[in-house]
Amino acid sequence: MEKTRCPWCGNDALYVAYHDKEWGVPVHDDRKLFEMLILEGMQAGLSWITILKKRESFRTAFDNFDPEKVTRYDGEKIAELLENPNIIRNRLKINSAVTNAKAFLEIQTQFGSFDKFIWGFVNGKPEMHFYKTLAEIPAKTPLSDEISRELKRRGFKFVGSTIVYSFMQAVGMVNDHLVSCFRHSLI
């Protein structure tokens, strides 16, 4: 029997696998949270499938999203990234990854982990939503506005409210699988 999925993933095998195994699953690993924050920023103005297709190349190019390594990227490394055809070659986005790595490490120092900081906004558990159609799912919420403001205050870039809400969906801080989707009840 065919599983009912959120319609946004379509039939693309990569997108379906992402939907079925990752999207909306609570993430508490700091490195994975950093990766998703950077990739969501890279996606700004593009489709998520574009980022998914380049994700392995991003992992290689950005030292598996090790924030300590990313903070040390200098002009030479940034120039190398700007020449890499397998990633998004946007100077502002690449520079923001370095800036965000520094802010990320500061949060880890202050809170013990980025996980503790970011999940504190939802009291450590996913907000459960019960949307029936894609049209009901917001692009941003008052909570994503609040998180966006706090991340910006702490020096992060490419963390507008829409990007933050997309991050929240991806890392399972909110369950935005449609109620008809087989994944909704599994979160």
N, C-alpha and C positions, 0 to 999 in steps of 0.2 A: 504494500500500500504506500502510495506517495505521501511524503510528509508535507504539511502545509507550512509555508515559510512566509516571513515578511516579504512582500513583493519587491522591495528595493534591491534585493540581491540577484534577481533575474535568474538566468541559467548558467552564467559563467562559473565554471568549476572553482576557480580561485575565490570568487565572491561568495559562492555557496558555502565553501569550506570555512571562510572567515565568519560568515553568519552563523553557521552551525556550531563552530568550536570556540570562537573568540568573542564576537561582538556581544556585549552585555554580561559577559562572565566576569565576576568580581576579580580584580587584579590587586594584589597586595605586595608584589615584588617591586622594589624601588627602581631597578634598572628597566623593567618592563614599563613602569609608569613614566619614566623619563623618555623612553623610546616613543611611547604613544603621544606624549605631549609634543615632542619634536615633530613627529610625523603628522599630527593634526595641524600644526603650524605650517608645515610644508604643503599641506593639502589646500590651504587657503586659495580660492579661485580656481581650483582644479577638482576633478572627480576623485573619489576615494579609490576607485579601481586603478587609477593611474599610480597612486601611491602604493597600493598593494603589489602591483606588478614590479615596482622598483624597490620593495622593502628589503629584499636580500642584499641588493646593491647598496642601499642606505646603511644596512648593518655593517657591511664590509668597510664602506667609506668612513663611517663614523665610529670606528673601533667598537662595534657591538654596543653602541650607545652607553659607553662607560663615561659617566659625567666627569670623572676626574681627568680622564684623557682629553675629553672635549674641551675642558677649560684651558688646556695648554695649547690649543690650536693657535698658530701664529699666521702671519701673512702668507708664508710659503705654503702652509697646509691649506689655508682658505683658497689660495690661487689654484692649488691642485684640485680641490673640490669643485671649483668653478669650471674646471676643464673636464670634469668627469661626466660623460654623456649618459651614464646609467642612473643618475640622480637628478633632482630638480636643481638646476644651476641658477639660483636666484641669490644674489649677494646678500640682500637684506635677510632672507630666510636662513642662509648659512651663518651669517654673523649672529643672528638671533639664537641659533643653537648654542653658540659659545657663551653668549650672555646668559642664556637660560641655564646652562650647565653650572655656571657660577652661582646663580640665585638658588638653584636646586640644592647644591652642596651647603649653602648657608641655611636653608630650611632643614636639611638633614641634621646639621649641627645643632640648631635651635630646638628641634622637636624630637630628635632621635631617629626619625625617618621621614621621608616625604609621604609615605603611606599614612602615617599617623596624622600628619598635617592635613592632607587632602581628604581623607576619609572622615576626618573630624567634622567636615561640613555636612555630612549625612549621618552623623552619629554612628559611624562604623558599619552601616548596613545599607543595601541598595534601597532607593525609593522605588516602590512598586507602582507602576502606572498601568492603566487598563484601557488602552486605546484600541479602538475597533478599526480605524482607518489611518492611513499615512497622513492624511490631511489634519488629523487631530494632534499629531506630534509637533511640538513647538521647535523652533530653531534655536531658541534661547528661553531662559526662565529668570525670574528674580534671583534664584540661587546661582545660576551661572553668571548673572550680572555681578553678584557679590563676590564670587570666587575670582572672576576676571579682574575686578577692581583690586582685590587683595594680591593677586599674582603680579599685576602691574605695579602696585605699590612696592612690592619686593624686588622689582627690577626686571621681571620677565617681559618678553616681547612676543608678538604674534599670539596673544592670549585674549583676544576679544571674546565677548560673551558667546557668540555662535561657535567659535572654535572650542571654547571651554565646554559648552554643552555637548558638542560632538565627542570630545574627550570623555566626558562623564558617561555618555552612552557606551562608548567603546570599552571602557574599563569597568563597566558594571555598576557605577555609582547610581545609575537610574536603570530601571528595566523598561525599555521602550519597545520591546518586542510586542507586536500586536497580540491581542488575546487569542486570536485564531492560530497564531504561530505555535508550533510544537515546543519552541524554546521558552516561551513565556512562563510556563509553569515549572520549568527546570531551574530557574534562577533562584 
